Amino acid sequence: MRSVRILLWILVAIAAAVFAYLMLKPAPQAQPQGEALSIASIGGPFTLTGSDGKPFTSSSLSGKPYGIFFGFTHCPDVCPTTLARMVKLRTELDAGDRPFEIVFVTVDPERDGPAEVGKYADLFNSPVIGLTGTPAQIAQMKKRFGIYSRKVPDQGGGCSVDHTATVLLFDRNGRFTGTIAPEESENAAIAKLKRITS
């Protein structure tokens, strides 16, 4: 009986020591994927290349609310699903034919030239602004808009691109107002779009 009590006290002591260790152990620091941006600093002036091969500047969006999505034309699921959803939400907003602009920026400029982003944008049967640029221009865009992307090899010997899957929303004054995430409900997304279009 005494040995059982001793064993129980040893187990209690071990449990207490483990608990104290876990409480005092410093939390692991998350490794940032990129430089942290304040909300006020997201976005800004830019110049890229449109699907017609001509320069497209952010001034073309002046006075217009817009949602901007970064992806690539070889994307198998997230990109087409997201852009199709934005087109659907724009229709459901019931605020005119084009209450906000949908902007698609490639994160794969080596494969996505003006023709590629143009053909891709046309697939959605509703105006989508397809943009590309030099690798340096796209890198600058990613930094300004807080976008992560990284090329990864695929099973076919080519490559895919991991990237931020949220849509960034901007009001008529070019101010960042929030995001629409893939898992967000339709009602929540519509509410956010109403705020930038009202």
C-alpha positions as CSV (number, residue, x, y, z in Angstrom):
1,M,0.0,0.0,0.0
2,R,2.8,2.3,0.9
3,S,4.6,1.6,-2.4
4,V,1.4,2.5,-4.3
5,R,1.2,5.8,-2.4
6,I,4.9,6.6,-3.2
7,L,4.3,5.8,-6.9
8,L,1.2,8.1,-7.0
9,W,3.2,10.9,-5.4
10,I,6.0,10.4,-7.9
11,L,3.5,10.6,-10.8
12,V,1.9,13.7,-9.3
13,A,5.4,15.3,-9.0
14,I,6.2,14.4,-12.6
15,A,2.9,15.8,-13.8
16,A,3.5,19.1,-11.9
17,A,7.0,19.4,-13.3
18,V,5.7,18.9,-16.9
19,F,2.9,21.4,-16.3
20,A,5.4,24.0,-14.9
21,Y,7.7,23.4,-17.9
22,L,4.9,24.0,-20.4
23,M,3.8,27.1,-18.7
24,L,7.2,28.6,-18.5
25,K,8.5,27.5,-21.9
26,P,8.6,30.5,-24.3
27,A,6.1,30.2,-27.2
28,P,7.8,29.4,-30.5
29,Q,8.1,32.4,-32.8
30,A,6.3,32.1,-36.1
31,Q,8.5,32.6,-39.1
32,P,7.1,35.4,-41.2
33,Q,6.6,34.8,-44.9
34,G,7.3,38.3,-45.8
35,E,7.7,41.8,-44.4
36,A,4.7,42.7,-42.2
37,L,2.6,45.6,-43.5
38,S,0.4,48.0,-41.7
39,I,-3.2,48.2,-43.0
40,A,-2.7,51.8,-44.1
41,S,0.4,50.9,-46.2
42,I,-1.2,48.1,-48.3
43,G,-1.5,49.0,-51.9
44,G,-0.2,52.1,-53.7
45,P,0.6,53.4,-57.2
46,F,1.7,50.8,-59.7
47,T,2.4,50.3,-63.4
48,L,2.0,46.8,-65.0
49,T,1.2,45.5,-68.4
50,G,-2.4,45.0,-69.6
51,S,-3.6,42.1,-71.8
52,D,-3.3,44.5,-74.8
53,G,0.5,44.7,-74.1
54,K,0.2,48.4,-73.1
55,P,1.1,49.9,-69.7
56,F,-1.7,49.8,-67.2
57,T,-1.4,52.2,-64.3
58,S,-3.2,52.3,-61.0
59,S,-4.6,55.7,-62.1
60,S,-6.9,53.7,-64.4
61,L,-8.7,52.5,-61.3
62,S,-9.0,56.0,-59.8
63,G,-12.5,56.6,-58.5
64,K,-13.5,52.9,-58.9
65,P,-13.7,50.4,-56.1
66,Y,-12.0,47.1,-56.9
67,G,-11.0,43.7,-55.7
68,I,-7.5,42.5,-56.7
69,F,-6.4,38.9,-56.7
70,F,-2.9,37.5,-57.3
71,G,-2.7,34.1,-59.0
72,F,-1.5,32.4,-62.2
73,T,-3.1,31.1,-65.3
74,H,-1.9,27.5,-64.8
75,C,-3.6,27.4,-61.4
76,P,-5.8,24.3,-61.2
77,D,-8.4,25.3,-58.7
78,V,-8.0,28.3,-56.3
79,C,-7.6,30.9,-59.0
80,P,-10.5,30.0,-61.4
81,T,-12.7,29.3,-58.4
82,T,-11.9,32.7,-56.8
83,L,-12.3,34.7,-60.0
84,A,-15.6,32.9,-60.9
85,R,-16.8,33.7,-57.3
86,M,-16.0,37.4,-57.6
87,V,-17.9,37.6,-60.9
88,K,-20.9,35.9,-59.3
89,L,-20.7,38.2,-56.3
90,R,-20.6,41.2,-58.6
91,T,-23.8,40.0,-60.3
92,E,-25.5,39.3,-57.0
93,L,-24.6,42.8,-55.6
94,D,-27.4,44.2,-57.7
95,A,-25.7,47.6,-58.0
96,G,-25.3,48.0,-61.8
97,D,-23.4,46.0,-64.4
98,R,-20.0,46.9,-63.0
99,P,-20.2,48.2,-59.4
100,F,-16.5,47.2,-58.8
101,E,-13.6,46.1,-60.9
102,I,-12.0,42.7,-60.7
103,V,-8.3,42.8,-61.1
104,F,-6.2,39.7,-61.7
105,V,-2.4,40.0,-61.3
106,T,-0.2,37.0,-62.2
107,V,2.5,35.9,-59.8
108,D,4.1,33.8,-62.6
109,P,5.2,36.5,-65.1
110,E,7.7,34.1,-66.8
111,R,4.8,32.0,-68.1
112,D,2.0,34.6,-68.1
113,G,2.5,37.3,-70.6
114,P,-0.2,39.8,-71.8
115,A,-1.8,37.3,-74.2
116,E,-2.0,34.6,-71.5
117,V,-3.6,36.8,-68.8
118,G,-5.9,38.2,-71.5
119,K,-7.2,34.8,-72.5
120,Y,-7.5,33.8,-68.9
121,A,-9.5,36.8,-68.0
122,D,-11.8,36.3,-70.9
123,L,-12.8,32.8,-69.6
124,F,-15.1,34.3,-67.0
125,N,-17.5,36.0,-69.4
126,S,-17.5,39.2,-67.4
127,P,-14.9,42.0,-67.4
128,V,-11.8,40.9,-65.5
129,I,-8.7,43.1,-65.8
130,G,-5.7,40.8,-66.4
131,L,-2.3,42.2,-65.6
132,T,1.3,41.0,-65.9
133,G,4.7,42.6,-65.8
134,T,8.4,42.0,-65.4
135,P,9.6,39.8,-62.5
136,A,10.8,42.9,-60.8
137,Q,7.5,44.7,-61.2
138,I,5.6,41.7,-59.9
139,A,8.0,41.4,-56.9
140,Q,7.3,45.0,-56.1
141,M,3.6,44.5,-56.4
142,K,3.7,41.6,-54.0
143,K,5.7,43.6,-51.5
144,R,3.3,46.6,-51.7
145,F,0.2,44.4,-51.4
146,G,1.5,42.0,-48.8
147,I,1.3,39.0,-51.1
148,Y,3.2,35.7,-50.7
149,S,4.1,33.4,-53.5
150,R,6.6,30.7,-54.1
151,K,7.3,28.4,-57.0
152,V,7.2,24.7,-56.2
153,P,8.0,21.7,-58.4
154,D,5.0,19.6,-59.5
155,Q,4.8,15.9,-60.2
156,G,4.8,16.4,-64.0
157,G,8.3,17.9,-64.0
158,G,7.0,21.5,-64.2
159,C,6.2,23.9,-61.5
160,S,3.2,25.3,-59.6
161,V,3.0,28.4,-57.4
162,D,1.9,28.6,-53.8
163,H,0.3,32.0,-53.2
164,T,-2.0,34.1,-51.1
165,A,-5.5,33.0,-51.8
166,T,-7.4,36.1,-50.5
167,V,-9.0,38.9,-52.5
168,L,-7.9,42.4,-51.4
169,L,-10.6,45.1,-51.5
170,F,-10.1,48.8,-52.2
171,D,-12.6,51.6,-52.1
172,R,-13.0,54.5,-54.6
173,N,-10.2,56.4,-53.0
174,G,-7.8,53.5,-53.4
175,R,-7.8,52.7,-49.6
176,F,-7.5,49.1,-48.5
177,T,-10.6,48.1,-46.7
178,G,-10.2,44.3,-46.1
179,T,-10.1,40.9,-47.7
180,I,-12.4,38.2,-48.9
181,A,-11.1,34.8,-47.9
182,P,-11.9,31.5,-49.7
183,E,-13.8,30.1,-46.7
184,E,-15.8,33.3,-46.1
185,S,-19.6,33.1,-46.4
186,E,-21.4,34.7,-49.3
187,N,-23.3,37.1,-47.0
188,A,-20.1,38.3,-45.3
189,A,-18.4,38.8,-48.8
190,I,-21.5,40.7,-50.1
191,A,-21.5,42.9,-47.0
192,K,-17.8,43.9,-47.6
193,L,-18.5,44.6,-51.2
194,K,-21.4,46.8,-50.4
195,R,-19.1,48.9,-48.1
196,I,-16.7,49.7,-51.0
197,T,-19.4,50.3,-53.6
198,S,-21.8,52.4,-51.6
